[in-house]
Amino acid sequence: MFKGLFRLAGIVVLACSTFSTALWAENGTLVYTGTVGKSPIVLEVSANGSEGRYFYQKYRSDLVLTGQKEGDTLILDEGSESDNEGKSLPQIRLQPNPDGWSGEWTSPQGKVLKVELQQAKLPPVSAETLPYLVRLHDKAPYEYLRLQGLKLKQGRTETFMGYTLQWWGEPQTNMESFEVVSGYTAETRQRLNQHLMARLWQGVVGHFGCYVDGKRGYYSQGIQPLWMTSSVMSATISFDYYCGGAYPDQYNEALNLDTRTGQVLTLDDVLWVGQGKPLHFEQTYDYDEPSSESSDTYFDYRSKELAPWLVAQLLKLYPKEMTTTPEGENECGYNDDYPWRYPDWYFTEKGIKLEPSFPHVAAVCRNIGWGVLPYSLIKQHPGGVALQL
């Protein structure tokens, strides 16, 4: 698996100009490769030239652009209004040419560098390439180009619940994840590892794309195994970031997998308390195709059927905890339906562990030491996937 992944990560951006297909990103922006002075860059700009971003290949971090057109000239100011504070910003002035754009980058101090841009062109990916990277190649070429030249570094090896895990890290961003190297068949391991490695690269993309008012923000992501058996696997992904908005945020998100098929499991695949066939509405990776179920139907089920049912069960199992608030905090409202519409969840030895959903201002209410629905109860309300729990 990593043979193809490493080969992909070693592609040099400038070599892409030998291929023939110009790149439009899925969001309608045009993507260019080129140079500012002698430094290789990748630039993405909206079709009308009003906004964009670019990064130097050496640093990979976004620099925000605000643009306007004056006749055929495209003028891009580097930075946001909050960066300005009455001062001049670096500016790129471009003129169109048959292959892209050419012009100059000028600093507020008057330094001038030549700019040359060509529409970005990518080579085809191999059959061994990680599916997440294939999606970037096809739908988010700017992000795909950002990852070129990055390689993973092999880390520690450990045994977890009888399965051997090999850790990998991306040194520039400190993102890491593990792959399963023993305990399942080779085919099963490949399917599981595709999801695990996708989350690593997703973290790398998130790190480089995190900026606030044109400056680097803060983005950290980690993953830990929680539960592994012959039929299911759970891992938790932790996020700690500030990429704009009123406050930084921290939260956890579980990755639950069917080890027989390698498919992501939703709570509705495991537990269903509604009428008719269980729905499957999956929170997908960026650039994935959305789930096909009706969002209105799914919302109605979650808010009108699942959440009230969960509250009723949890009040029976944990009457004290459901009506008690963490010391010194405002009312969490565990016995309300709202926190249980879209709970995080994962497999444990005794049952499914649920974590209520709260906004950042009530983050202290999220992590609870209880909230396990026993498998004996789950089996009475099976979801859309037959599992051996």
Secondary structure, DSSP 8 states (H G I E B T S, - for coil): -HHHHHHHHT--GGGGGGS----B-TTS-EEEEEEETTEEEEEEE-TTSSEEEEEETTT---EEEEEEEETTEEEEEES-HHHHTTS---EEEEEEETTEEEEEEE-TT--EEEEEEEE-------TTS-HHHHHHHHH-HHHHHHTTT---EEEEEEEETTEEEEEEEETTTTEEEEEEEESS-HHHHHHHHHHHHHHHHHHHHHHHT-EETTEE-EEEEEEEEEEE-SSEEEEEEEEEEESSSSS-EEEEEEEEEETTTTEE--HHHHB--SSSS--------TTS----S-HHHHHHHIIIIIHHHHHHHHHHH-HHHHT---TTS----TTSSGGGSS-EEEE-SSEEEEE----GGGGGGT--S--EEEHHHHTTSB-SS----
